[in-house]
Amino acid sequence: MEKTFLRRHKQFCLELIVLLLLLSECSMKTTARPHRGRIKKEGSNLSLQLHYIHNRHVVMDNGLLRVTISVPGGIVTAIQYSSLDNLLEVLNEEENRGVPWFWKPDQIGLSARLTQEPIRMEGTAFKVIMKNEKQIELSFTRTWNYSFQGNAIPLNIDKRFIMLHGIHGLYCYAIYEHLEGWPDFNINETRIVFKLRKDKFHYMALSDTRQRMMPMPEDRAKGQPLAYPEAVLLTNPTNPDLKGEVDDKYQYSCNVEDNKVHGWISADPPVGFWMITPSYEFVAGGPLKQDLTSHVGPITLAMFISAHYSGEDTGPMFRNGEPWKKVFGPVFIYLNSLSPGKDLQSLWEDAKYQASIQIASWPYTFPASEDFPSSYQRGIVTGRLLVQDRYISEENSSAAFAYVGVAPPGELGSWQRECKVDLNKPTPNPTSHHLIFLSHAIALSQGYQFWTRASADGSFSIRDIRVGDYNLYAWVPGFIGDYKYDFSITITPGNNVSLGDLVYKPPRDGPTLWEIGIPDRSASEFYVPDPNPKYVNKLYVDIPMRLFRQYGLWERYADFYPHEDLIYTVNSSDYRNDWFFAHVTRKTEKNTYQATTWQILFTLEKMNQTQNGTYTLRLAIASATESELQVRFNNPNVNPPHFSTGLIGKDNAIARHGIHGLYRLFSVAVESEWLVAGGNNTIILTQSRHSTPFNGIMYDYIRLEGASQGS
């Protein structure tokens, strides 16, 4: 009897589980369930198919989605999913819907026609690389030769698309190759662009806190243009709730390290379109590089190279016929959907979950190109980073949560520019004898970067590094400067390079007399004002840490300092309230701009007086845009100034609502006779360039050091 009961009880439980599973399947049109598995079961038995349409298009179909691509151009013209025949903008011409691999070349060796607008990298040949029951991989290539010189970018291009069995999405990657001896040229930008249906996709999601209903393209067209074309005041939008807001695509930028998933949601039918970037090993500029994500269109981007927030230093510059080859991607275009009436937010939660799956699966095993190595063909670098600063502690401290990475060989900090120092280029600086460190470089190296964050004790493990030669770089939050390991590192397939304990000695000549800010490569700790009420983006009203994303904050400086400039008194002022986040110009009544001069007031105690020695002023810059910082000590009229950076920066981070750009560190040797021992002193900081409202500097951290104990 007991055995019969247990058998029937077990059968009942199994039937109940099956019933619950069936009910669950009915409740979701696909498996868009937060924190749950993502593969749609009803597609598990559907085979992959490849169709041709009049030899002008090829269609990949796995039963879950159908993707149509032009032949041989390799332009995605349609994505059919759920009940929508096409997620892409059907009102656009076919070549202006899904446009993988845009280029913005520089004009070296190219006709003016090719440098005016972005160029679609269209193929001239098509090939099926793989077709089986698990995977379809297609290739669209264009091979360069000298007959194209002046009329086409000197690159071989191989665009790849992968569709897998049972997967709700499409993988995209490309291989670019510049053969030895080919003409010189620069790459300012390369990206993937998908333009979605504006009648369906109205809600954009970038993160848990950065989500909103977005304006329509026509809202921007009839809005009021602001200081630059990307910024528009919405005066009569389709959605009246958006009236009076500013729309600007740069308000939706983010750091590369945070750019894992973003995209759009349609409410009718409930469908999500997501760009997932599982790795940034192929993205130029390192983990702190900022770039675009999604914006009004509706448009979704994957950015690989750009001058945004950095200037042209980030882009590869090919000189003297140097050979180069690089794989960009794969990135994953992910689609999900819900039954009507369900919570649309679960589409975002599911997209995040899918992003975590893709990141954990990197590097992928399925790309057919031998130029994309699997994990076993890569290497690992491990170690522990310590910090030695005898003015803080006699003992070495752990480099807690340091950014540690390997990147192409170069100088200190060259990873953020992807450059090698040009040793033949002079370093023009009229006051270079007062400059301890300044590096002028040009971008010549175009390789891969691999980064991680150290643990609390400074331990790090950088995994899945491609074969090649690298330098190991690092920077430590809370300390100025950059670390570079003394020796190059060679990665071979499957090897594990253990570096043991490494010691970073941050720049330091003497004890800290005073400091302003936090050395974190950002100006976020300084005073960021509320925006002008006429120019608000409501998304950031309740997110204080994102206040810098508001439009027009540079104009607020003149509201706080209409006639006199900022004065900061050491031991009295508070940098969180009294140090404006950007050292910008001031607009005059004649609609011109004037240079601004900030002052730091401090008392130098006699006990800190040096004997025939020097002090050191550390100036860590978080961003610079066509600016020149002149530094004077106690004499505002000394000319030339005691120190000048010279003209620096094309970050444009002030206009583009970024709180940082490229990091720069200047160390100024301060002669003792420039200061008053036992009295009051003034450091005078003049940002002397003033042709636009965007000439300016964002400081990261300022420190005055006494002389070393050995002086």
N, C-alpha and C positions, 0 to 999 in steps of 0.2 A: 504493500500500500504506500509506504514512504517513498519507494523508488518511483512508483507511478506518479505520485504528487510532484516529486522533484522534476521528473521528465516533462510533465504538463506545465509546471511553473516555468521551466526553462524555455519551452516552446512559446508560452504566452509572452515572456520577456522579449524573445527574438521577434515575435510578430509585432509587439509594441514598438520596438526600435525601428523595424521596417516602416511601420505606419508613420512614425514621427519623421523619418527621413523623407518619405513621400510628401508629407505635408510641408516640410521645409523646402523641397524642390518646387512645390507649387507656389510658395510664398515669394520666391525670388525668380525673376525671369532669367537671371544668371546668378552666379555665386558671389554677388557683391556684398559680402558679409564682413564686417570689421573683425579683424583678428582671427579670421578663419581661412581655410584653404580656398584657392582662387579658381582652379580649373573647372570649367563648366562640364558637368557629367554628360549632358545630352550630346556633347560634341565628341565624346571619347571614341565613338565608333565611326565617326565620319572620316573619310579619306581625304588626303590632299589632292587637289586637282589643279591643272594648269591649262588655261584656255587662251586662244588667240582670236583677236577681232580684226579681220581684214589686214593682218600683218602690220597693223599700226599700233596695236595695244596688246599687252599680255595681262592675263588675269590670274592671280593666285587666290585659291579658295580652299579653306580648311573646314567649311561647314559652319563656322562661327562668324567669319568675316570674309569679304571679298575685296581684294585690292587690285585696282586697275592702274597699269603703268604704261606710259607711252614708249614706243619702240621706234628708233633705238635711243631716244633722248633720256629715258629713265626718269621722267617726271610723273609723280603720283597724281593721277587725275580723278580718282574716285576711291572712296573707302565705304563699302556697304556694310552696315552693322545694325543689329536689332531690326527695327521697322523702318530705318532710314536707308533709302537707296544710295545716298551719298552724304557723308559727314562734312565733306569739303564744300567750299562756297561755289554753288552751281551757277551763280551769276557771273563769276569770273571766267575768263578764258581758261582753257584746259591747262596751259602752261603757267598759270598764275593761281594754282590751288595748293598743291603739295610740292614744294620746290626744295628738295634736298640739295645742299651743297651750293649755296651762293658764295661768290667771291667778291671782295672789294679790293682790287689790286691797286698798287701804286703805279705811277706813270713811267717808271723806268722801262724803256724799250717798247712801250705800248702806244698805240695811237690814242689821240685825245678822246675818240669815241668810246674806247674801252675803259676809260678812267672816270667817266661822268657818273655812271650808275652801277649798282651791283650787277654782276654777271651770273646768269644761270649756267652751271656747269653741265651741259647736256652731252650725252654720249653720242657716238657715231657708230657703235657696234654693240650688239646684244648677244648674250650667251647664257644658256642654262647651265649653271655650275653643278647643281645637284637636284635630283628629283627622285624621291623615294617615299615610302609610306610615313616617314617621320619628318621630313624636311624638304622644303624647296628653297634653293638659293639662286638668285639671278644676278647677273653682272651686266653693267652698262659702262662701256669704256670709251675713252677718247685718247688717241695717241698723238702726241705732238711731233712735228718735224719742222725743219727750217723753212719750209714753204709757208708756214703759218706765222713766221716772225713778224712782229709788229701788229698782228691782228688777232693773236690768241695768246693766252698765258702759257709760258713754256713749262707745262706739266703734263705728265701722263696721269689720267684720272680713271679710277675704277670704282664705280658706285655699286654697292651691294645691298640687296634686300633679302631678308630671310623670313619665311613663314614656317612655323612649327605646328605639328599635329596637336590639336586640343588646346591651343594657346590663343587667348583673346588679344592678339596684337601683332605688331610687325617690328622686326629689328632692322636697323639701318646702319651701315658703316661705309667708309670710303678709304681708298688707298691713294695717296698722292705721291708722285715721284718726279724728281728733278734730276736728270742725268748729268753726269760730269761733262763740263764744257758748254752746257746750255746757257742761254742769255741770262743776265742778271734781272732780278725783279724783287719787289717787296709784296708781302701779304699783309694787308691791314685788317682783313676780316674774313672769316669763313663760318658758315652757319647752316642749319636746317630750318626751314620755315614751313609751317602748315597753316593755311588760312581756312577757317571753319565757317560753317553756315551762320550768318548773322541773324537769321530768323529763328535759330534754335539755341545757340550757345550764348547765354547772357550772364552766367555766373562763373566767376574766375576764382580759383583757389591756388595759393602759393605756399601756405603753411597753415597751422592751426589758427593763427591769429590774423593772417593776411588773406581774407576772403571777402568778396563783395559782389553785388550786382554791378555790372559795368555799363558804361554808355555805349551807344551805337556809333558806328563810323560817321553817319550823317550828323550826329550831335556835335562831333568835333568840327565837321565842315562848316556848320552854321554858328559855331561858338566864336568867342573873342580870342584871337591869337595873343599870346603873352610875349615874354622876352625872347623866345626862340620857338621854332615851328612845332616842336614836340609838346609844348605846354599850351593848353587851351582852357579858357574859362567857359563852362557850359552855361549858356544863357537861355536856351529853350530846348532842353533835351526831351527825348521821347518819354522817358521816365521822369515825371516832375519832381520826384524825390531827389534827383541829382542836380537840380538847378542850383547854380551858384558855386558848384564845386570845380576844382581844377583837375584836369586829366593830363597826365604826362607819363609816357611809358617808362621813364627812368625812376618813377616812384615805386616801381615794382621790381627793381633790381635786387639781387642778393649776392652774397659771397659764394664763390664756387663750392666751397666745402659744405654749404647748406643747400645747394641746388640739386636735390635728389629727385623731387617730383613736383610738377605743377601742371595746371591745365584748366579745362573748362567743363561745365555741367550744363546739359540741356534738361529742362523740366518736362518737355513734351515732345517726344518721349523722354523718359528719364535715362539719359546716357551720359557717360563721362569719357572725355578724351584727354589722355595724360602723356606728358613727356617725362620719361624716367631716364636719368643719367646714372648708371650704376657705378661709374668710376670717373675720376677726373685726371687720370694719368695722361690723357691725350689733350687736355685743355691747357692753353698757354697761361702762364702767370702765377701758378701756384694756388694754394688753398684760399688766400685772402683776396684774390682777384674778384672784383665785382662785375656782374654783367646782367644783361636783360633776361627775362623769363617769358611771361605771357603778357599781352596787353591788348588794347582795343583793336578790333578787326572783325571778329575775334582771331587772334594770332597766337600761336605757340611756337617757341623757338628752342633750339639747342645751339648754344654759342660755343665755338671752339677756339677761335682767335678773334680778338677785337682790340681796338684802341680805347674802348670805354674805360674810364677811371684810371687810365695808365698812360695814355699817349701811344705813339707808334713804336716805342721801345719794346712792347710786348710782341709785336709781329715779327715773323721771320724776314730776314733780309738776305737774299742770295747774291753772293759776290764771287767773282773770279771763277765762275763755272763750277762751284762746289756741288757735289752730289748730295741728294737728300731723299729720304723716303719715310713716310709716316702714315699710320693707320689712325683715323679719327672714328671713334665709336668702338663697338656698336652702342647705340642708344635704343631704347625700347618705346615704341608707341603703343600704349596700353589702352584698351577699351573695356568699359563695364556698363552694366545697365541694371535697372530695377523694374519690378512690376509697378504699374501706376498706383499712386497713393502712398508709397513707401517714403521713408525719410531720405531725402536727397543727400544729406550729410554722410550717409553710409557709403556713398560712392567715393567720397574723399577718404574716408577711413580705409576702405578697401584699396584705394590707390596707394596709400602709405604702406599698407601691408604688402602689396605687390612690389613696391619699391624695395622693401626690406628683403624680399625673396631674390630679386634681381641682384642686389648688392652682395648678398651672401653667395650667389652663384658666380660671381666674378672671380677670375676671368672665365668667360663662357667656354664650353668645350665644343660647341657646334659650328662656329664659323669655319668655312672650308678653306679660306685663304691661309697659306703657310706663313703669311706675314703677321698673323695673329696667333701668338703662342699660348698654349694652355698652361695651367698652373705648374705641371711637372717640368715644363720647359723654362721656368722662371726661377728666381732665387729669393733669398731672404737675408736681411741685415738686422742684427739685434745688438743691443748694448744698453748702457745706462749713462745718462748725461747728468753731470754735476756742475754746480756753479761755484766758482771761487772769487769771492769779493771780500778781501780782508778788512774792509771798512764796515762791513755788515756783520761778519762772523769770522772767527779764527778757523772754524771748521768749514769744509766744503758742504754746501747745502744741495738738496736735490733740485733738479730742474723740473719742478712739478708742472705737469701739463704742457710741457714745451712742445712746440711744433718741430718735428724732426722729419727730414725728407732727404731723398737722393734725387739729384737732377744733373743735367749735363755739366761737365767741368767748367768752372768759371771762377770769378772772384767772389768776395764776400757779398752776399745778397743778390748775386746775379740771377738767381732762380726766379725772382719776381719780374725780371725783364727777359728771361731766356736768352742771355747774351754771353759772349766772351768779350773780355776787355781788348780793345784795339790798342796795343802798346805803341803803335806808330802815330796815334792821334795825340796831339798836345793837350794839356789841361789848362785852358785859358782861365786865369783868375788873377785879377790885379793885386789881390792881397793874399796870395797863396802861402806866403811865409807865416801867416797866422792860421793856416788851415792844416789840421792834423790829418784829416781823412776826407778825401773827395775822389770819387771814381767816375770817370767819363767812359761810357761804353756804348757799343753798338751791337745790335742783335745779329748774331751770326750762327748761333746754335739753335736747332729746332727739334730737340728731342723730347723725351717723356719725363714726367716727374711722378714720384711716389712718396706720399706723405702719411704721417700718423701723428697722434697726440701721445706724448709720454704719460705714464701713470704718475701717481703722486710721488713715488720715489725716484722718478726720472727714467725708469726702464722703458724701452721702446722695442717694437718689433715691426719692421717694414716688410710686408709680404708681397709675393707675386710681382717681383721686379723683373722687367725685361732684361735679356742679355745685353751687356754693354759696359762701358766705362762711365763712372759717376763720381761726383763729389758728394759728401754728406754735409748737409746744411741744417742749421737749427736757429730758432730764436725762442727766447724764454719770456713769457708774460711777467712783468715786474722788473725786467732788466733791459737796458738799452743795448743796441747793436745786434750783430749777427755772429753766429758761430759757423766755422767751416773746419771739418776734419782735415788734418795735415796731409793725408795721403789719398790718392785716388783709389776707388773701389771697383774691382772688375767682377761682374756678375756672369756666371756661367750656368747652364741648365742644371737645376736641382741643387745648387750649392747654398750653404748657410754660412754667411760671413758674421762671425761674432767679434765685435769690437771691444767688448769689455767695458770698463769705466772710462768715460771721456770727461774732460774738464773744460768748461767754458769760463774764460776770464773776461767778463764784460769790460768795456772801456772805462777806465778809472785812473785818475792821477792823484786824487787827494780826497779828503773827507767831504761829505756833503755839507755845505753851508746853508743852502736852502734848495727847495725844489718846487716845481709847479706842475701839477697833473700826475698822471699814472702812465708809466711806460708800457703801453699795450698796442701801439701802432694805430691808435684811433683817437679822435677828438671827442668821443662820446661823453667823457666825464665832465667836459666844460659846459658852460651855459648855452643851451639851445633854446631860443625863444619860441613862444607860441607864434603861429603864422598870423599874418594880416587876416582879419576876419573875412575879407573879400576873396581870399585865395586859399580856401581850406579843402583838404581831402579828408572826408569824414572817417575814412578807414583808420587814420592815425590819431584821431582825437583822443581816444582812450588807450593809446599805447605809448606811454611816455618814452620808452626806450627807442621808439621809431619816429619820434618827433622830427628828427632831422630829415625825414622823407617829405616833409611839407614843402610846398613851393614858395619861393621868394624870400627865404630866411636871410639871404644876404642883404636885402633891403632893410631889414629890421635893425641892422647896426646903426644906421643913421637916425633911427627913431630913438635909440638909447643914447647915442652920442652925436647929437645934431651939429655941434660946433667944436667941442673938445673931444680928444680921443681917450681911449681906455688908459687908466692908470691903476696899476696893481701894486699894493703895498705888502711886502713879505711880512708874515706873522700877524697880519691884520686882515687882509682880504682872503676870501674863500674862492678858490678856482671854480668850484661848482656853481657859483652865482656871479662872480666878478670877472671871469675870463671868458669873453665871447668866443664861441666855438670856431669862428673863422676870422682871420685877419684880412679884411676886404677893403675895397675902395669906398669912398663916400660920394654919392651923387650930389651935384651942385644945382643951384637954381637955373643954371644955363644948360642943364642936361648934359654936362660933362662930368668927369669923375676925377677925384683928387686922391693923391696918395695919403695914407694914414700912418700915424706914428704912435706906437704904444710905449708905455714906460713901466719899468719895474723898479720900484723904490725899495731900498734895503739899507740896513746899517751894517757896516763891517767892523766887528769888534777888533780891538787892538791885538787881542790874543790870537786872532786869526791872520794877523799880518805876516806876509812872507818876507823872508830875508833873501834878497837877490834871487827870487824865484818867480813863478807865474801861477796864476789861478787858471782854471779851465772852465769854460762855459760850454755845456752840452746842449745842443739844439736838435731835438728829434722832431722831424717833420712828418706829419701823417699824410699830407697831400700838398701839392703845389701846382698852380696853373699860371703859366706865363708871368712869373713873379720874380722879384729880386728882394731878398731880405738883407737890409743893411743894418749893421750893429755898431753902436757907438757907446762909449762909456763916459758919462759925466759931461760930455761936450757935444751938444746937438749939432754944432757947426763944423766939426772936424771933417775935412774932405781931402783925400778919399776917406771913407769910413774906416773904423778900425778893422772891420770885417765885412765882406759881402759874399753872398752865395753865388753871385752872378745870376744870369737868367736861368731859371729852373722850371721844369714841370709843364706837362700838357695833360694833366690828369682830368681836369674839368669836373672834379668831384663836387665842387660847390654848386655849380649850376645843375648837376645831375643828382642832387639830393643824396650824395654819398658822404659818409662821415670819415672816410679815409680813401687814399689812393695809393701811390707808390711811397714806400718808406724811404726816408733819407736821414742820415745822421751827420751833423756837422759838429766838430769839436774845435773850439776857438781858444787859442792860447792868449790869456789876458795878462798883460804886463802889469806889475804891481804899481807902477807910477800912474796908471790909468785910474786907479781907485783911491779912495780916501780912507785910510785906516783910522778907526775910532770915530768915524763920522758917517754921514748920510751919502748914499750913492744912488745913481740912476743908470740903469741900462736902457738904452733907447733903441727900439726896434722899429724900423721904417720899411714898410712894403712899398717900394718906390714905383712900381709899374702901375699905370692907372688909365689904360685906354678903354677898358670895359668894366662892367660891374662884377665880372668873374675873375679878374686878376686877384689872386689871393693865396693865402697859406692857411692850412690847418695844422696847428701844433699838436704834437703827441705829448711832449714832455720837455721841460727845461730844468737844468740843474747847474748850480754854481759850485765848483769844487775848490777847496783850498789846495795849497801846495802839498806834494807828497811828503811823507815823514822823513824821507831821505834827503830832501832839498836843504 
